[in-house]
Structure formats: C-alpha cells, structure tokens
Amino acid sequence: MPQLANNESRGFTHYFRIAAAELVSGGTAARTVAQVPRGGIVTNACVTVITPIAGASDITITLGVTGTAAGFVASTDLDALTATAFNSGTLLDTEPGYVNNTTSAVNVIATLGGTVASITAGEVVIALTILNPFDITP
C-alpha cells in the first residue's frame, strides 16, 4: 500500500505582505490578496502586524471572500493589534473551514477602514492555509 503524502502540512500556504505605501495607495477599497480555487478549502487565516501602523489611530482591516468580507478575520483594529488576529470570522468557525464548492475560483479580499491616507509607517502580513484537492497527484 502506498504511503499517504500530504504536501500542505507545513502550516500557512499563502501570504501577502502590505507595506505602508501600499496600505495608503489601496485606500479603503477591497483588494484581492489571494484566490481559493474551485473545491479549495481555507482552514486558517490571520493578519499579523510586522511593523506597527503609524500616522493614524483608527485603521481597521477585515479579511474574507467576496460577499462575506469579514468571513476569515472580523473587523480588527490594526493600530492597536500587538501581534495577530486569527480565524475570528464566521466562515472559519466550523470544520473544515471555508469550502469553495463552486466551479470557479473565489477572491479572498482584504478591506481597510479609517483614515488610511494618514498612514506614515507600518507593515502587515496576511497569511492563509488554502488546501487545493486538485493539486493532489498520484
């Protein structure tokens, strides 16, 4: 019998780094940071502050998918976040997580709120564990 192989057991599989200039230039519009492939499953999502946000004191972020913008990480105060916001959205509170049971990819979106134009420094990393059953090869 062949041994079971799990190529995605290393934790987070995808990440997206956003520096201060990119935070400002994107404004408060939703930005696509990843895609969940058809049949894909998101099991974990987090927002981590690498460099503290400076210049504004009302910056928030949500992370989710189109139609459920806060489904992975609920609205989080970025300038008050000391480390990480993890799986606080409603789409990740059941097993196995968010399942894209559609015939096409679904966008993962991050949305900032507050006076984004006032940000002078900061860096945020968004990390996801996305399992893709179509990547399995015999």
C-alpha positions in Angstrom: 0.0 0.0 0.0 1.4 3.4 -0.9 2.2 5.9 1.9 -0.2 8.9 2.3 1.5 12.1 1.2 0.5 15.5 2.5 2.2 18.3 0.6 0.4 21.0 2.5 1.1 20.1 6.1 3.6 22.9 6.6 1.2 25.5 8.1 0.3 28.6 6.1 0.5 28.0 2.4 -0.1 31.6 1.1 0.9 35.0 2.4 0.5 38.6 1.2 2.7 41.4 2.6 1.3 45.0 2.6 3.7 47.9 3.3 2.7 51.4 4.4 2.8 52.9 0.9 0.6 50.1 -0.4 -1.8 50.5 2.5 -2.2 54.2 1.6 -2.4 53.7 -2.2 -5.1 51.0 -1.9 -7.3 53.2 0.3 -10.5 51.6 1.7 -11.4 49.7 -1.4 -11.4 45.9 -1.1 -8.3 44.4 -2.5 -7.8 40.9 -3.8 -5.0 39.2 -1.9 -5.5 35.5 -2.9 -7.9 33.1 -4.6 -9.5 30.0 -3.3 -9.6 27.5 -6.2 -12.7 25.6 -7.1 -13.1 22.9 -4.4 -10.4 24.6 -2.3 -10.6 24.9 1.5 -9.4 27.7 3.7 -8.6 26.3 7.1 -6.7 29.2 8.7 -6.4 32.9 8.2 -4.5 35.6 10.1 -3.5 39.2 9.9 -0.1 39.9 11.6 1.4 43.4 12.2 5.1 43.2 11.3 5.7 46.9 11.8 3.2 49.0 13.8 0.9 51.3 12.0 1.8 55.0 12.5 0.2 58.2 11.5 -3.4 57.1 12.0 -5.2 55.7 15.0 -8.4 54.4 13.5 -7.2 51.8 11.0 -9.2 48.5 10.8 -9.0 45.5 8.5 -11.3 42.7 7.5 -10.4 39.6 5.6 -12.8 37.3 3.8 -14.3 36.5 0.4 -16.5 38.4 -2.0 -19.9 38.5 -0.4 -18.6 37.9 3.1 -15.9 40.5 3.6 -15.2 39.7 7.2 -15.6 35.9 6.9 -12.0 35.0 7.8 -10.9 37.8 10.1 -13.6 40.0 11.6 -13.0 43.8 11.8 -9.7 44.2 13.7 -8.2 47.5 15.0 -4.8 47.3 13.2 -3.1 50.2 15.1 -4.0 48.5 18.4 -3.1 45.0 17.3 0.1 43.9 19.1 0.6 40.6 17.2 -2.0 38.6 15.3 -5.7 38.4 14.6 -6.5 34.7 13.8 -9.7 33.0 12.4 -12.1 35.4 14.0 -14.5 35.5 11.1 -17.7 33.4 10.8 -16.6 31.4 7.8 -13.8 29.7 9.7 -15.7 28.8 12.9 -16.8 25.3 11.6 -14.8 22.3 10.4 -13.2 22.0 7.9 -13.3 25.8 7.3 -14.5 27.7 4.3 -15.1 25.4 1.3 -15.3 26.9 -2.2 -17.8 24.4 -3.6 -18.3 26.2 -6.8 -17.0 25.7 -10.4 -14.6 28.7 -10.3 -12.1 30.4 -8.0 -13.3 32.8 -5.3 -11.4 36.0 -4.5 -10.0 36.5 -0.9 -10.3 40.2 -0.1 -8.8 42.5 2.5 -10.6 45.7 3.3 -9.1 48.6 5.3 -11.2 51.2 7.1 -10.3 54.5 8.8 -8.2 57.4 7.7 -5.9 55.3 5.5 -4.4 58.3 3.8 -2.8 59.4 7.1 -0.7 56.2 7.5 3.0 57.0 7.6 4.5 53.7 8.5 3.6 50.1 9.0 3.6 46.6 7.5 1.0 43.9 7.7 1.1 40.3 6.6 -2.0 38.3 5.7 -1.4 34.5 5.8 -3.8 31.7 4.7 -3.8 28.0 4.7 -5.5 27.0 1.4 -5.9 23.3 0.6 -6.4 22.5 -3.1 -7.6 19.0 -3.7 -6.8 19.4 -7.4 -3.1 19.7 -6.6 -3.1 16.1 -5.4 -1.1 13.9 -7.8 -0.9 10.1 -7.6 
